[in-house]
Each structure stands twice: as structure tokens, then as C-alpha cells.
């Protein structure tokens, strides 16, 4: 007799996948912000985090934020697999990627605000 239903297992796997992606995003932002990290340290830490994510079953997302996050992580992984990744390239991408991560965070936070249907309706009559 199964202790958990398949729906519960799927929900658990989805939550774990999302938490791994959030963990990667937070670590990327921290590493981009830290001026003492060089390209080799960045590459090894990031690839280790991505490897942990790839060990999990891939999940299909319907929401915009989660799809963009998944796409962003794949983009970073592709950049790191470039044979010519060095300190110069890392320094060039630092500011750009911090901006991209910031936009992703704004997209995530935008979902936490009240929806328009819950805001009080203000009459525009004058």
C-alpha cells in the first residue's frame, strides 16, 4: 500500500526543483556581487549547483517567472561551457547578469502583490 499518492510525489518534486532553481539564482547573484571571486571559482561553484539541479527530474512550468528562471539557468550553463570562459569575460558579464537576475526577482515579487480585482474600485467621476 502506497503511503503517498502520485499527486503528492509530483508536488514534492516540483517544490524541490523550484527551491534548487532559487538556490542557484541566489548564489549567482552573491557571486556576481563579490569582487573577490574569479572565473574559475565561479565556474566550478555554478556547475556544481547546476549538476544538483540536473539530478532532479525536469519539471514543466506554466508560469512566466519559472520558465524565465529555467531559461536563464540554461543560458548561464551554456556560457560556462564555452572553452574561452576567463576572468575578462566574467568581469564583462558581471553587471549584465546582475541586472538580469534583478529583473527575474522583480518578476517573482510582482506575483506577490494583490491582484487588480482585489483593489478597491475608485470612481473617476468628477
PEHUFEN-V319917 format. One record per run of one state. SS is the DSSP state (h for helix, s for strand, l for the rest). FROM is the first residue (numbers start at 0). LEN is the number of residues. If there is no record, write none. Layout:
ss=(SS	SS)
from=(FROM	FROM)
len=(LEN	LEN)
This chain:
ss=(l	h	l	h	l	h	l	h	l	h	l)
from=(0	5	33	38	55	63	80	86	110	115	118)
len=(5	28	5	17	8	17	6	24	5	3	8)
